[in-house]
Amino acid sequence: MTATGEEMHALVERLYPLCRSITGDGVRATLEIVGEYLPLQVHEVPTGTQVLDWTVPQEWNIRDAYIADPTGHRVVDFAASSLHVLGYSVPVSATMPLSELRGHLHTLPDHPTWVPYRTSYYKPEWGFCLAQETLDALPDGAYEVRIDSTLEDGHLTYAEHVIPGQVPDEVIVSCHVCHPSLANDNLAGIAVATFLARALAETTPYYTYRFVYAPGTIGAITWLARNAERIDQVKHGLVLACAGDRGQLTYKQSRRGDAEIDRVLRHVLTATERPHRIAEFTPYGYDERQYCSPGFDLGVGSLTRTPYAGYPEYHTSADNPDFVSPEAMADTLAVCREAFAVLDRNRRYVNLSPYGEPQLGRRGLYDALGGRSDTQQAQMAMLWVLNLSDGEHGLLDVAERSGLPFDTVAAAADALHGAGLIKA
C-alpha cells in the first residue's frame, strides 16, 4: 500500500467515531479535523434561510442515548456507535414495554449482526437501530428509553477550500459530510478529496479548483443557492463518494452526457486500462443530481467505486474502516489526478501555418525527439495537432481521434507552441 493510501485510511479511522448529520457539532468537528490537512473557509447558514425550494432546518445535536433492559443493563448504547440512534431523533425519556418499543426499532433481518443507518430529517420521530440478533435476545419487560438530543434553531455548516488557478473558471470537487460512522460512504470520499486538494496545491493549475464539503442534498442545495449569481464560473465538476471499497471504478456521467468532464473520465479510465464502468446519468444518487438539475445543468459527474446501494454493507455498520482499503483510495486519488491533469491541459489551438504541412525539420522539432523511445508516436502527434488546430478541436479531440496517448499529444502541442506554429 502507498504512504498516501495509509494516510487517507488513517483519516477515515479518525473521522469514523464522530456522529455527523445534516447539521450540528459532528459536522463542525469533522471540518475541524479536515482543517488540519488544508485551510477551510467554514460557512454557517441560519435555520430558516430559504435555499432554492428548501429551507435550512433546525440544528440537531445529541449527547447520549440508550435502551436499558429491566435489569438496568444498556442493551443499545449510542456511546458504542453513532449508528444506534435514528438520525435527527427528537428527545425522549420514558419507560415502556418491549411491545411498544418495537415500533421504534430498526434492524436488518437478512444481516442479523449488522446495525442499519436510518434517519428522519424532516419528520419529527425517534428511534434506535440495532442488530437483529440483539433484538431477538431481548426479554419482555419494561425498558428505559433515553435520547438526550436537541433540535432547535441553529445553523447548517459547510466548508470550502479554493486553489487559485491561472484563470477564474472553476472546477468544483464535492463530497458530503453528513453521514455518521460509515467509512466508504462517505469518509473515503472526504479523505480522497482532501488529499487531492493537497496534491493540486503543489502544482500551478490552469483552472481554479473549489472543494466543497457539505451535507448531502440540503448542503449542495444551500451551496448552489448562495452561489447562483456566479455559477457560470463553474465549468466542470466531480462528486466523490464511495471512494474506498475494493470494487471497480464507476463514473456516472453528467446530465449532459457529453460534458468535457465526461469525456475526460471516459478517456482516462479507458486509456489506463483500469477495470471500470461508465453509467448514464439518473436524477438519483449523490449531489451530482443537484448540480445537474435543469436550471443549473452543470458539467458535473460522479466518481465512485461500487455505486450507492451497490454493495450489501451500504448504510450499515459493516461499512467500517476494515471495509475500505488504502490501495483502493490511492487508486481513486490517482484517477482524479490523472483526469484533472488532462482537463487542465485540454486547450484549443490555432495552426499559424495552415496551408500545407509546415517544415518541422528546419525548426529543430524532429531533432528534439532524438533518443525518445516513442519518436514515431511523437512525430505523429505533432502532425495530428497541426491538422486539428483549427480553434474548434481540443487536445482531447486529437488524442481520441488519433488514438495517441494524451500526454504525447500535449507534449507535441507544447513543442509546436514553443516553435511558434500554433497559438492558444
Secondary structure, DSSP 8 states (H G I E B T S, - for coil): --HHHHHHHHHHHHHTTS---SSSHHHHHHHHHHTTTS--EEEEEETT-EETTEE---EEEEEEEEEE-TTS-EEEETTT-GGGB-BT---EEEEEEHHHHGGGEE--TTSTT--B--B-SSS----EE--HHHHHT--SSEEEEEEEEEEES-EEEEEEEEE--SSS-EEEEEEE---SS-IIIIIIHHHHHHHHHHHHHTS--SSEEEEEEE-TTHHHHHHHHHTGGGGGGEEEEEEE-S-SSSS-EEEE--SSSS-HHHHHHHHHHHHTT--EEEE---S-SSTHHHHTSTTT---EEEEESS-TT-STTTTBTTSSTTTS-HHHHHHHHHHHHHHHHHHHH--EEEESS-SS---SGGGTTTGGGTT-TTHHHHHHHHHHHHHHTEEEEEHHHHHHHH---HHHHHHHHHHHHHTTSEE-
